[in-house]
Amino acid sequence: MGQEKRSQFIIYTDGACDPNPGPGGWAAVILQDGGVRELSGHKDHTTNNRMELTAAIHALEALPQGSQVILYTDSQYLQRGIEEWLPVWQKKGWRRKGGKLANVDLWQELTKLIQQNHVRWGWIKGHGGHFYNERADYLAQARCLK
């Protein structure tokens, strides 16, 4: 029996809020086999961190289950949350050392989506000139205005 070929994706996400908290936007740029798909959305009242998480959630929801993904973010909150803090939060019953965990609903949703796919995380410097990161930033900022 051969291994079934899994879809492979590269994703760039961003979230924005102006002011923070206030109207927010999120965006994802999804690359696959030379194709590019853009997703974005808006919330009337939110925070920048919620928009960062929302961008990753919507991007992963748009993929077939079992996909191989490299997801790039310029959010240290998202990247460190996934790579450093998440296992501790889960062990503590979704609580932080100091008590309540902010955005627990989104962290839990994101955790489910990660478990359904093969996701590697990468951090990219915001406003560093990377084309797809800049595109995600532009789309997220534009959605703040709607």
N, C-alpha and C positions, 0 to 999 in steps of 0.2 A: 504494500500500500504506500503510495507516494503522499507526500505532504501537500495539502491543498494550499494554493497560492493565496496569500492574504493581501488585501489592498494596502498600499503604502501611501502615507500622506505626510506632508510638511505643513505645519500650521503656524501662523503668526497672529497673536491676539493683542488687543489693547482695550483699555477702558478709560473713560474720561468723565469728569464731573466739573461743572463750572457754574457757580462756586461749589465747593465741597463742604458739606452736602448741598445738593441742589439738583438741577436737571442733569441727567447723565446719558452717556452713550457708550456702546460697546461695539467691537468689530472683530472679525476674524477673516484672515486671508488663507484659503486652503489651496495647497498645490498638490496636484496628482498627475503624473504622466504628461507633463507639459501644459496641463490645463490649470486655470486659476478660477476659483469661485470665491466670491466675497459675501459675507454675511454681516449685518449690523442691525442694531436696535436701539431703543430709547426707553428711558424711565423718567417720569416727571420729577420724582424726588428720591434721591438715592445717594450713595457715596462712591468715590473713586474705587475703593477696594471691592465693593459689590459689583461694580461694572467690570473690573478685571476678572473676577471669578465667573461672572455671567458670560463673558466672551469665551472663556475656555469651555464652559458647559455647553453653550450653543454650538461651538465648533465640534466638540466630540459627539453631540447628539446628531449632527448632520452626517456622521460616518456610519458605514456598515459595522455591525458588531464584529469584534475580532480583528479590527484594523491595526496595522502597525503605524505608529504615529511618532513624529518628533514635533513637539509643541514648543515654540519659542515665545517667551514673554519678556517684556521689559519691566515687569512688576516684581520687585524683590519680595513683596508680601505674598504673591502667588507662588513664586518659585521656592522661597524658603518655607512657606507653609506646606507645600507638597513634599519637599525633600528633607526638611528638618523637623517641623513641628507636628505634622499630621499623625505619625505613630504615637507620639506622646499624648496628643489630644484624645485619640481613640482609646488608649489604655486608661485614661482618666475619665472615661464616659463623656467625651466631647466637652471637656472643661479645660480651661487653662490653669496654670499654676496659681494665678491670682483669682480664679473664679470663673465667671461666665465667659464663654467663647463667642466673639462677634462673628456674625455671618455663618453660624453653625448650619443653617438650612442649606446654604450654597456649598459649604465644605462637604456635607454629607452627600449631596447630589453629585458633586464632582467625584467623590470617592467611588460611587457606584459606577460612573462612566469609565473611570480609570480601570476598574476591575473587569470591565467588559472589553477592553482593548489592550494593546501592548504600547504603552505610552512612555516615551523618554522625554525628559524636560530639558530645555535649554534656556539660559538667560541671555538676553541681548541688550546692550546699552541703548536706552531710549534716546531718540534724537541724534543717533550716531551715524545717520546717513544710509542705513540698510534699507533698500528699496521697499521690501514687503513690510518691514516693521513701520516704516514711515507711512505706508499706505494704510495699514491698520490704524495708526494714530490719526491720520486724516479722517478716515471714515468714522471713528469713534468721536472725535471732536465735532464733526459735522452733525452727528446725531444729538449732541448736547443742545444744539440750537433748535431742535424740533420739538 
